[in-house]
Amino acid sequence: MRALGAWGILALLVVGAIVGVLVGLPTYNVYAKQMAGRAAYEQAVQDRRIRVLEAQAALDSAKLTAQAEIERARGSNEANRIMADALGGPEAYLRWSYINMLQETAGKEGRQTIYIPTEAGMPILEAGRRAP
């Protein structure tokens, strides 16, 4: 009788394990899919936050770059005004700027080009230039 009782308990344990697997496995699959869905949702939320922060950083950078350009232009404008006043007006400043440009570009790359203004104040560019 004891042998039959041990076999009965073993049979009950095996049947209980099979029932547990049949009931528990679908429940675990549902739980696993819920956790995977939550993880995907949290990942999407985090990705969105990152994109928003990157866009905000790009906007801030563009604003600061624009402000720097405006300040640079103001400084350049003020420097040009001071120089023009010191040279006797805008025409004298333009003439000085032209001469300065000629000095800076003279002799670069082993060549020398001289522009001579005409009576209209415009140079004749490369007129009749011949190859050496």
Distance bins in CASP14 RR format, pairs under 12 A and 6 or more apart:
PFRMAT RR
TARGET T0000
AUTHOR 0000-0000-0000
RMODE 2
METHOD distances of the structure
MODEL  1
1 7 0 0 0 0 0 1 0 0 0 0 0
1 8 0 0 0 0 0 1 0 0 0 0 0
2 8 0 0 0 0 0 1 0 0 0 0 0
2 9 0 0 0 0 0 1 0 0 0 0 0
3 9 0 0 0 0 0 1 0 0 0 0 0
3 10 0 0 0 0 0 1 0 0 0 0 0
4 10 0 0 0 0 0 1 0 0 0 0 0
4 11 0 0 0 0 0 1 0 0 0 0 0
5 11 0 0 0 0 1 0 0 0 0 0 0
5 12 0 0 0 0 1 0 0 0 0 0 0
5 13 0 0 0 0 0 1 0 0 0 0 0
6 12 0 0 0 0 0 1 0 0 0 0 0
6 13 0 0 0 0 0 1 0 0 0 0 0
7 13 0 0 0 0 0 1 0 0 0 0 0
7 14 0 0 0 0 0 1 0 0 0 0 0
8 14 0 0 0 0 1 0 0 0 0 0 0
8 15 0 0 0 0 1 0 0 0 0 0 0
8 16 0 0 0 0 0 1 0 0 0 0 0
9 15 0 0 0 0 0 1 0 0 0 0 0
9 16 0 0 0 0 0 1 0 0 0 0 0
10 16 0 0 0 0 0 1 0 0 0 0 0
10 17 0 0 0 0 0 1 0 0 0 0 0
11 17 0 0 0 0 0 1 0 0 0 0 0
11 18 0 0 0 0 0 1 0 0 0 0 0
12 18 0 0 0 0 0 1 0 0 0 0 0
12 19 0 0 0 0 0 1 0 0 0 0 0
13 19 0 0 0 0 0 1 0 0 0 0 0
13 20 0 0 0 0 0 1 0 0 0 0 0
14 20 0 0 0 0 0 1 0 0 0 0 0
14 21 0 0 0 0 0 1 0 0 0 0 0
15 21 0 0 0 0 0 1 0 0 0 0 0
15 22 0 0 0 0 0 1 0 0 0 0 0
16 22 0 0 0 0 1 0 0 0 0 0 0
16 23 0 0 0 0 1 0 0 0 0 0 0
16 24 0 0 0 0 0 1 0 0 0 0 0
17 23 0 0 0 0 0 1 0 0 0 0 0
17 24 0 0 0 0 0 1 0 0 0 0 0
17 25 0 0 0 0 0 1 0 0 0 0 0
18 24 0 0 0 0 0 1 0 0 0 0 0
18 25 0 0 0 0 0 1 0 0 0 0 0
19 25 0 0 0 0 0 1 0 0 0 0 0
20 26 0 0 0 0 0 1 0 0 0 0 0
20 27 0 0 0 0 1 0 0 0 0 0 0
20 28 0 0 0 0 0 1 0 0 0 0 0
21 27 0 0 0 0 0 1 0 0 0 0 0
21 28 0 0 0 0 1 0 0 0 0 0 0
21 29 0 0 0 0 0 1 0 0 0 0 0
22 28 0 0 0 0 0 1 0 0 0 0 0
23 29 0 0 0 0 0 1 0 0 0 0 0
23 30 0 0 0 0 0 1 0 0 0 0 0
24 30 0 0 0 0 1 0 0 0 0 0 0
24 31 0 0 0 0 1 0 0 0 0 0 0
24 32 0 0 0 0 0 1 0 0 0 0 0
25 31 0 0 0 0 0 1 0 0 0 0 0
25 32 0 0 0 0 0 1 0 0 0 0 0
26 32 0 0 0 0 0 1 0 0 0 0 0
26 33 0 0 0 0 0 1 0 0 0 0 0
27 33 0 0 0 0 0 1 0 0 0 0 0
27 34 0 0 0 0 0 1 0 0 0 0 0
28 34 0 0 0 0 0 1 0 0 0 0 0
28 35 0 0 0 0 0 1 0 0 0 0 0
29 35 0 0 0 0 0 1 0 0 0 0 0
29 36 0 0 0 0 0 1 0 0 0 0 0
30 36 0 0 0 0 0 1 0 0 0 0 0
30 37 0 0 0 0 0 1 0 0 0 0 0
31 37 0 0 0 0 0 1 0 0 0 0 0
31 38 0 0 0 0 0 1 0 0 0 0 0
32 38 0 0 0 0 0 1 0 0 0 0 0
32 39 0 0 0 0 0 1 0 0 0 0 0
33 39 0 0 0 0 0 1 0 0 0 0 0
33 40 0 0 0 0 0 1 0 0 0 0 0
34 40 0 0 0 0 0 1 0 0 0 0 0
34 41 0 0 0 0 0 1 0 0 0 0 0
35 41 0 0 0 0 0 1 0 0 0 0 0
35 42 0 0 0 0 0 1 0 0 0 0 0
36 42 0 0 0 0 0 1 0 0 0 0 0
36 43 0 0 0 0 0 1 0 0 0 0 0
37 43 0 0 0 0 1 0 0 0 0 0 0
37 44 0 0 0 0 1 0 0 0 0 0 0
37 45 0 0 0 0 0 1 0 0 0 0 0
38 44 0 0 0 0 0 1 0 0 0 0 0
38 45 0 0 0 0 0 1 0 0 0 0 0
39 45 0 0 0 0 0 1 0 0 0 0 0
39 46 0 0 0 0 0 1 0 0 0 0 0
40 46 0 0 0 0 0 1 0 0 0 0 0
40 47 0 0 0 0 0 1 0 0 0 0 0
41 47 0 0 0 0 0 1 0 0 0 0 0
41 48 0 0 0 0 0 1 0 0 0 0 0
42 48 0 0 0 0 0 1 0 0 0 0 0
42 49 0 0 0 0 0 1 0 0 0 0 0
43 49 0 0 0 0 0 1 0 0 0 0 0
43 50 0 0 0 0 0 1 0 0 0 0 0
44 50 0 0 0 0 0 1 0 0 0 0 0
44 51 0 0 0 0 0 1 0 0 0 0 0
45 51 0 0 0 0 0 1 0 0 0 0 0
45 52 0 0 0 0 0 1 0 0 0 0 0
46 52 0 0 0 0 0 1 0 0 0 0 0
46 53 0 0 0 0 0 1 0 0 0 0 0
47 53 0 0 0 0 0 1 0 0 0 0 0
47 54 0 0 0 0 0 1 0 0 0 0 0
48 54 0 0 0 0 0 1 0 0 0 0 0
48 55 0 0 0 0 0 1 0 0 0 0 0
49 55 0 0 0 0 0 1 0 0 0 0 0
49 56 0 0 0 0 0 1 0 0 0 0 0
50 56 0 0 0 0 0 1 0 0 0 0 0
50 57 0 0 0 0 0 1 0 0 0 0 0
51 57 0 0 0 0 0 1 0 0 0 0 0
51 58 0 0 0 0 0 1 0 0 0 0 0
52 58 0 0 0 0 0 1 0 0 0 0 0
52 59 0 0 0 0 0 1 0 0 0 0 0
53 59 0 0 0 0 0 1 0 0 0 0 0
53 60 0 0 0 0 0 1 0 0 0 0 0
54 60 0 0 0 0 0 1 0 0 0 0 0
54 61 0 0 0 0 0 1 0 0 0 0 0
55 61 0 0 0 0 0 1 0 0 0 0 0
55 62 0 0 0 0 0 1 0 0 0 0 0
56 62 0 0 0 0 0 1 0 0 0 0 0
56 63 0 0 0 0 0 1 0 0 0 0 0
57 63 0 0 0 0 0 1 0 0 0 0 0
57 64 0 0 0 0 0 1 0 0 0 0 0
58 64 0 0 0 0 0 1 0 0 0 0 0
58 65 0 0 0 0 0 1 0 0 0 0 0
59 65 0 0 0 0 0 1 0 0 0 0 0
59 66 0 0 0 0 0 1 0 0 0 0 0
60 66 0 0 0 0 0 1 0 0 0 0 0
60 67 0 0 0 0 0 1 0 0 0 0 0
61 67 0 0 0 0 0 1 0 0 0 0 0
61 68 0 0 0 0 0 1 0 0 0 0 0
62 68 0 0 0 0 0 1 0 0 0 0 0
62 69 0 0 0 0 0 1 0 0 0 0 0
63 69 0 0 0 0 0 1 0 0 0 0 0
63 70 0 0 0 0 0 1 0 0 0 0 0
64 70 0 0 0 0 0 1 0 0 0 0 0
64 71 0 0 0 0 0 1 0 0 0 0 0
65 71 0 0 0 0 0 1 0 0 0 0 0
65 72 0 0 0 0 0 1 0 0 0 0 0
66 72 0 0 0 0 0 1 0 0 0 0 0
66 73 0 0 0 0 0 1 0 0 0 0 0
67 73 0 0 0 0 0 1 0 0 0 0 0
67 74 0 0 0 0 0 1 0 0 0 0 0
68 74 0 0 0 0 0 1 0 0 0 0 0
68 75 0 0 0 0 0 1 0 0 0 0 0
69 75 0 0 0 0 0 1 0 0 0 0 0
69 76 0 0 0 0 0 1 0 0 0 0 0
70 76 0 0 0 0 0 1 0 0 0 0 0
70 77 0 0 0 0 0 1 0 0 0 0 0
71 77 0 0 0 0 0 1 0 0 0 0 0
71 78 0 0 0 0 0 1 0 0 0 0 0
72 78 0 0 0 0 0 1 0 0 0 0 0
72 79 0 0 0 0 0 1 0 0 0 0 0
73 79 0 0 0 0 0 1 0 0 0 0 0
73 80 0 0 0 0 0 1 0 0 0 0 0
74 80 0 0 0 0 0 1 0 0 0 0 0
74 81 0 0 0 0 0 1 0 0 0 0 0
75 81 0 0 0 0 1 0 0 0 0 0 0
75 82 0 0 0 0 1 0 0 0 0 0 0
75 83 0 0 0 0 0 1 0 0 0 0 0
76 82 0 0 0 0 0 1 0 0 0 0 0
76 83 0 0 0 0 0 1 0 0 0 0 0
77 83 0 0 0 0 0 1 0 0 0 0 0
77 84 0 0 0 0 0 1 0 0 0 0 0
78 84 0 0 0 0 0 1 0 0 0 0 0
78 85 0 0 0 0 0 1 0 0 0 0 0
79 85 0 0 0 0 0 1 0 0 0 0 0
79 86 0 0 0 0 0 1 0 0 0 0 0
79 93 0 0 0 0 0 1 0 0 0 0 0
79 97 0 0 0 0 0 1 0 0 0 0 0
80 86 0 0 0 0 0 1 0 0 0 0 0
80 87 0 0 0 0 0 1 0 0 0 0 0
80 89 0 0 0 0 0 1 0 0 0 0 0
80 90 0 0 0 0 1 0 0 0 0 0 0
80 93 1 0 0 1 0 0 0 0 0 0 0
80 94 0 0 0 0 0 1 0 0 0 0 0
80 96 0 0 0 0 0 1 0 0 0 0 0
80 97 0 0 0 0 1 0 0 0 0 0 0
81 87 0 0 0 0 0 1 0 0 0 0 0
81 88 0 0 0 0 0 1 0 0 0 0 0
81 89 0 0 0 0 1 0 0 0 0 0 0
81 90 0 0 0 0 1 0 0 0 0 0 0
81 93 0 0 0 0 1 0 0 0 0 0 0
82 88 0 0 0 0 0 1 0 0 0 0 0
82 89 0 0 0 0 0 1 0 0 0 0 0
82 93 0 0 0 0 1 0 0 0 0 0 0
83 89 0 0 0 0 1 0 0 0 0 0 0
83 90 0 0 0 0 1 0 0 0 0 0 0
83 92 0 0 0 0 1 0 0 0 0 0 0
83 93 1 0 1 0 0 0 0 0 0 0 0
83 94 0 0 0 0 0 1 0 0 0 0 0
83 95 0 0 0 0 0 1 0 0 0 0 0
83 96 1 0 0 1 0 0 0 0 0 0 0
83 97 0 0 0 0 1 0 0 0 0 0 0
83 100 0 0 0 0 0 1 0 0 0 0 0
84 90 1 0 1 0 0 0 0 0 0 0 0
84 91 0 0 0 0 1 0 0 0 0 0 0
84 92 1 0 0 1 0 0 0 0 0 0 0
84 93 1 1 0 0 0 0 0 0 0 0 0
84 94 0 0 0 0 1 0 0 0 0 0 0
84 95 0 0 0 0 0 1 0 0 0 0 0
84 96 0 0 0 0 1 0 0 0 0 0 0
84 97 0 0 0 0 1 0 0 0 0 0 0
85 92 0 0 0 0 1 0 0 0 0 0 0
85 93 0 0 0 0 1 0 0 0 0 0 0
86 92 0 0 0 0 1 0 0 0 0 0 0
86 93 0 0 0 0 1 0 0 0 0 0 0
86 96 0 0 0 0 1 0 0 0 0 0 0
87 93 1 0 1 0 0 0 0 0 0 0 0
87 94 0 0 0 0 1 0 0 0 0 0 0
87 95 0 0 0 0 1 0 0 0 0 0 0
87 96 1 0 1 0 0 0 0 0 0 0 0
87 97 0 0 0 0 1 0 0 0 0 0 0
87 99 0 0 0 0 0 1 0 0 0 0 0
87 100 0 0 0 0 0 1 0 0 0 0 0
88 94 0 0 0 0 0 1 0 0 0 0 0
88 95 0 0 0 0 0 1 0 0 0 0 0
88 96 0 0 0 0 1 0 0 0 0 0 0
89 95 0 0 0 0 1 0 0 0 0 0 0
89 96 0 0 0 0 0 1 0 0 0 0 0
89 97 0 0 0 0 0 1 0 0 0 0 0
90 96 0 0 0 0 0 1 0 0 0 0 0
90 97 0 0 0 0 0 1 0 0 0 0 0
91 97 0 0 0 0 0 1 0 0 0 0 0
91 98 0 0 0 0 0 1 0 0 0 0 0
91 121 0 0 0 0 0 1 0 0 0 0 0
92 98 0 0 0 0 0 1 0 0 0 0 0
92 99 0 0 0 0 0 1 0 0 0 0 0
93 99 0 0 0 0 0 1 0 0 0 0 0
93 100 0 0 0 0 0 1 0 0 0 0 0
94 100 0 0 0 0 0 1 0 0 0 0 0
94 101 0 0 0 0 0 1 0 0 0 0 0
94 117 0 0 0 0 0 1 0 0 0 0 0
94 121 0 0 0 0 0 1 0 0 0 0 0
95 101 0 0 0 0 0 1 0 0 0 0 0
95 102 0 0 0 0 0 1 0 0 0 0 0
95 117 0 0 0 0 1 0 0 0 0 0 0
95 121 0 0 0 0 0 1 0 0 0 0 0
96 102 0 0 0 0 0 1 0 0 0 0 0
96 103 0 0 0 0 0 1 0 0 0 0 0
97 103 0 0 0 0 0 1 0 0 0 0 0
97 104 0 0 0 0 0 1 0 0 0 0 0
98 104 0 0 0 0 0 1 0 0 0 0 0
98 105 0 0 0 0 0 1 0 0 0 0 0
98 115 0 0 0 0 1 0 0 0 0 0 0
98 116 0 0 0 0 0 1 0 0 0 0 0
98 117 0 0 0 0 1 0 0 0 0 0 0
98 121 0 0 0 0 1 0 0 0 0 0 0
98 122 0 0 0 0 0 1 0 0 0 0 0
98 123 0 0 0 0 1 0 0 0 0 0 0
99 105 0 0 0 0 0 1 0 0 0 0 0
99 106 0 0 0 0 0 1 0 0 0 0 0
99 114 0 0 0 0 0 1 0 0 0 0 0
99 115 0 0 0 0 0 1 0 0 0 0 0
99 117 0 0 0 0 0 1 0 0 0 0 0
100 106 0 0 0 0 0 1 0 0 0 0 0
101 108 0 0 0 0 0 1 0 0 0 0 0
101 113 0 0 0 0 0 1 0 0 0 0 0
101 115 0 0 0 0 1 0 0 0 0 0 0
101 123 0 0 0 0 0 1 0 0 0 0 0
102 108 0 0 0 0 0 1 0 0 0 0 0
102 112 0 0 0 0 0 1 0 0 0 0 0
102 113 0 0 0 0 1 0 0 0 0 0 0
102 114 1 0 0 1 0 0 0 0 0 0 0
102 115 1 0 0 1 0 0 0 0 0 0 0
102 116 0 0 0 0 0 1 0 0 0 0 0
102 117 0 0 0 0 0 1 0 0 0 0 0
102 123 0 0 0 0 1 0 0 0 0 0 0
103 112 0 0 0 0 0 1 0 0 0 0 0
103 114 0 0 0 0 0 1 0 0 0 0 0
105 111 0 0 0 0 0 1 0 0 0 0 0
105 112 0 0 0 0 1 0 0 0 0 0 0
105 113 0 0 0 0 1 0 0 0 0 0 0
105 114 0 0 0 0 0 1 0 0 0 0 0
105 115 0 0 0 0 1 0 0 0 0 0 0
106 112 1 0 0 1 0 0 0 0 0 0 0
106 113 0 0 0 0 1 0 0 0 0 0 0
106 114 0 0 0 0 1 0 0 0 0 0 0
106 115 0 0 0 0 0 1 0 0 0 0 0
107 113 0 0 0 0 1 0 0 0 0 0 0
107 114 0 0 0 0 0 1 0 0 0 0 0
110 132 0 0 0 0 0 1 0 0 0 0 0
111 126 0 0 0 0 0 1 0 0 0 0 0
111 129 0 0 0 0 0 1 0 0 0 0 0
111 131 0 0 0 0 0 1 0 0 0 0 0
111 132 0 0 0 0 1 0 0 0 0 0 0
112 129 0 0 0 0 0 1 0 0 0 0 0
112 132 0 0 0 0 0 1 0 0 0 0 0
113 123 0 0 0 0 0 1 0 0 0 0 0
113 124 0 0 0 0 0 1 0 0 0 0 0
113 125 0 0 0 0 1 0 0 0 0 0 0
113 126 1 0 0 1 0 0 0 0 0 0 0
113 127 0 0 0 0 0 1 0 0 0 0 0
113 128 0 0 0 0 0 1 0 0 0 0 0
113 129 0 0 0 0 1 0 0 0 0 0 0
114 123 0 0 0 0 1 0 0 0 0 0 0
114 124 0 0 0 0 0 1 0 0 0 0 0
114 125 0 0 0 0 0 1 0 0 0 0 0
114 126 0 0 0 0 0 1 0 0 0 0 0
114 127 0 0 0 0 0 1 0 0 0 0 0
114 129 0 0 0 0 0 1 0 0 0 0 0
115 121 0 0 0 0 0 1 0 0 0 0 0
115 122 0 0 0 0 1 0 0 0 0 0 0
115 123 1 1 0 0 0 0 0 0 0 0 0
115 124 1 0 0 1 0 0 0 0 0 0 0
115 125 1 0 0 1 0 0 0 0 0 0 0
115 126 0 0 0 0 1 0 0 0 0 0 0
115 127 0 0 0 0 1 0 0 0 0 0 0
115 129 0 0 0 0 0 1 0 0 0 0 0
116 122 0 0 0 0 0 1 0 0 0 0 0
116 123 1 0 0 1 0 0 0 0 0 0 0
116 124 1 0 0 1 0 0 0 0 0 0 0
116 125 0 0 0 0 0 1 0 0 0 0 0
116 126 0 0 0 0 0 1 0 0 0 0 0
116 127 0 0 0 0 1 0 0 0 0 0 0
117 123 1 0 1 0 0 0 0 0 0 0 0
117 124 0 0 0 0 1 0 0 0 0 0 0
117 125 0 0 0 0 0 1 0 0 0 0 0
118 124 1 0 1 0 0 0 0 0 0 0 0
118 125 0 0 0 0 0 1 0 0 0 0 0
118 127 0 0 0 0 1 0 0 0 0 0 0
END
